[in-house]
Amino acid sequence: MARSPVVTGGAGFIGTHLVRALVARGMEVAVIDNLSSGSIDGIKDLIDGRKVTFHEIDIRDKAALYGVISGKEGMIYHLAADPRVKESVGQPVESFDQNVVGTLNLLEVMREKRVPCMVFASSGGTLYGDTDVFPTSEVVPLKPISPYGASKAAAESYMSAYAGSYGLKIASLRFANIYGPGTNHGVMYDFFHKLRRDPSRLEILGDGRQAKSYLYISDCVDACTLVGDWLEKQAGGTFEAYNLGTRTCEAVTDLARLMVDILGLKDVKFEYTGGSRGWTGDVVKTMLDVSKIERLGWKPRVGFKEGVERYLASLKAT
Ligand SMILES: NC(=O)c1ccc[n+]([C@@H]2O[C@H](COP(=O)([O-])OP(=O)(O)OC[C@H]3O[C@@H](n4cnc5c(N)ncnc54)[C@H](O)[C@@H]3O)[C@@H](O)[C@H]2O)c1
């Protein structure tokens, strides 16, 4: 178990939960984040308690990364990215800079300073694009349909190359939609705020039949730490990709019905914007085969309804 891991994007939604879990396991964590979408509020107590060292750095700034990463770190959990799929369609080069160039910078620092391991936050749905193979396993060809998806695929290719050429050990976790307290984007967040503004109607992007896999945040964090522990025991020159999600997928309309039900609303009119996709670059169906990560001993513990209830309770409290 690496004693001083680095978490890039550690002030973001998933990063905050991961940092807290690593500290709970007795580790001192260095967080690298440019605070473009994250906030230190969720880890401030840990910074004040000297369990976390915070570095406000952009991963596109290679010199700054060299200044912070000493070579003593055993593991980098790499979560920093521009995660906005829809926006990447209008800003493909921005998405490339953040998600590919930033990742390559980190790999270069790892190579030169001999940091052995990285766990990477990749994406299941956007990597496989409009595949017709369900459930989709890791061997299905990658066919991203958004610049964001392409950026994650490119980053994975460099990781495979750095494992092969320089002996790094890297695991890429291809996340489903991760949700839970702290999520501040995505369909559940969007529906909640629309319903709060006007509980009589709900605008749903597309035809509502898009179907996605959702995974509760604590199950995602468990997988990150489990895969990190596994990676440390592997021989040098390892690159493995793992899907991370559930075996089921939920149609957007069914999610809307569940949320309306949990919120105790009545007679909400669903208004569809039409078309099979929510937006250009939206993948219509995601259902990941998660048997590979299950063979490492991971299993999701929080069911979908329970997870949505917990998330909505956290939103109501804000
Ligand atoms: N949330 C999901 O459903 C989901 C699904 C698939 C993949 N992912 C991936 O997981 C990771 C974390 O996602 P999240 O939902 O927590 O998003 P988030 O926006 O909450 O977190 C991203 C963090 O990275 C930081 N960041 C962004 N660009 C940076 C840069 N250039 N340099 C340094 N820091 C930077 C942000 O300030 C933020 O704190 C991302 O890589 C995302 O692509 C998330």
The ligand as a Tripos MOL2 file, in Angstrom:
@<TRIPOS>MOLECULE
LIG
   44    48     1     0     0
SMALL
NO_CHARGES

@<TRIPOS>ATOM
      1 N1        -18.2370   11.4150  -12.7580 N.am      1 LIG1
      2 C1        -18.3830   10.5010  -13.6990 C.2       1 LIG1
      3 O1        -19.4650    9.9780  -13.9040 O.2       1 LIG1
      4 C2        -17.1890   10.0720  -14.5390 C.ar      1 LIG1
      5 C3        -17.3980    9.0890  -15.5220 C.ar      1 LIG1
      6 C4        -16.3190    8.6810  -16.2940 C.ar      1 LIG1
      7 C5        -15.0650    9.2100  -16.0720 C.ar      1 LIG1
      8 N2        -14.8990   10.1880  -15.1150 N.ar      1 LIG1
      9 C6        -13.5570   10.7400  -14.9290 C.3       1 LIG1
     10 O2        -13.2680   10.7570  -13.5430 O.3       1 LIG1
     11 C7        -12.4510   11.8920  -13.2530 C.3       1 LIG1
     12 C8        -13.0620   12.7030  -12.1260 C.3       1 LIG1
     13 O3        -14.3400   13.1540  -12.5380 O.3       1 LIG1
     14 P1        -15.3120   13.9820  -11.5870 P.3       1 LIG1
     15 O4        -16.6950   13.5910  -11.9250 O.co2     1 LIG1
     16 O5        -14.8600   13.8890  -10.1860 O.co2     1 LIG1
     17 O6        -15.0980   15.4450  -12.1620 O.3       1 LIG1
     18 P2        -14.7580   16.8110  -11.4000 P.3       1 LIG1
     19 O7        -14.8780   17.8960  -12.4110 O.co2     1 LIG1
     20 O8        -15.5490   16.9310  -10.1670 O.co2     1 LIG1
     21 O9        -13.2230   16.5970  -11.0080 O.3       1 LIG1
     22 C9        -12.1550   16.8800  -11.8850 C.3       1 LIG1
     23 C10       -11.0960   17.6130  -11.0670 C.3       1 LIG1
     24 O10        -9.9450   17.8420  -11.9080 O.3       1 LIG1
     25 C11        -9.5360   19.1970  -11.7620 C.3       1 LIG1
     26 N3         -8.9100   19.5650  -13.0340 N.ar      1 LIG1
     27 C12        -9.5050   19.6970  -14.2430 C.ar      1 LIG1
     28 N4         -8.5920   20.0340  -15.1810 N.ar      1 LIG1
     29 C13        -7.3880   20.1010  -14.5340 C.ar      1 LIG1
     30 C14        -6.0720   20.4090  -14.9560 C.ar      1 LIG1
     31 N5         -5.8060   20.7310  -16.2250 N.pl3     1 LIG1
     32 N6         -5.0790   20.3920  -14.0380 N.ar      1 LIG1
     33 C15        -5.3430   20.0800  -12.7350 C.ar      1 LIG1
     34 N7         -6.5760   19.8050  -12.2740 N.ar      1 LIG1
     35 C16        -7.5930   19.7960  -13.1740 C.ar      1 LIG1
     36 C17       -10.8070   19.9760  -11.4750 C.3       1 LIG1
     37 O11       -10.5900   21.2070  -10.8290 O.3       1 LIG1
     38 C18       -11.5730   18.9860  -10.5970 C.3       1 LIG1
     39 O12       -11.2480   19.1760   -9.2270 O.3       1 LIG1
     40 C19       -12.2750   12.6560  -14.5600 C.3       1 LIG1
     41 O13       -11.0610   12.2470  -15.1590 O.3       1 LIG1
     42 C20       -13.4440   12.1830  -15.3860 C.3       1 LIG1
     43 O14       -13.1800   12.2700  -16.7710 O.3       1 LIG1
     44 C21       -15.9360   10.6240  -14.3550 C.ar      1 LIG1
@<TRIPOS>BOND
     1     1     2 1
     2     2     3 2
     3     2     4 1
     4     4     5 ar
     5     4    44 ar
     6     5     6 ar
     7     6     7 ar
     8     7     8 ar
     9     8     9 1
    10     8    44 ar
    11     9    10 1
    12     9    42 1
    13    10    11 1
    14    11    12 1
    15    11    40 1
    16    12    13 1
    17    13    14 1
    18    14    15 2
    19    14    16 1
    20    14    17 1
    21    17    18 1
    22    18    19 2
    23    18    20 1
    24    18    21 1
    25    21    22 1
    26    22    23 1
    27    23    24 1
    28    23    38 1
    29    24    25 1
    30    25    26 1
    31    25    36 1
    32    26    27 ar
    33    26    35 ar
    34    27    28 ar
    35    28    29 ar
    36    29    30 ar
    37    29    35 ar
    38    30    31 1
    39    30    32 ar
    40    32    33 ar
    41    33    34 ar
    42    34    35 ar
    43    36    37 1
    44    36    38 1
    45    38    39 1
    46    40    41 1
    47    40    42 1
    48    42    43 1
@<TRIPOS>SUBSTRUCTURE
     1 LIG1         1 GROUP 0 **** ****
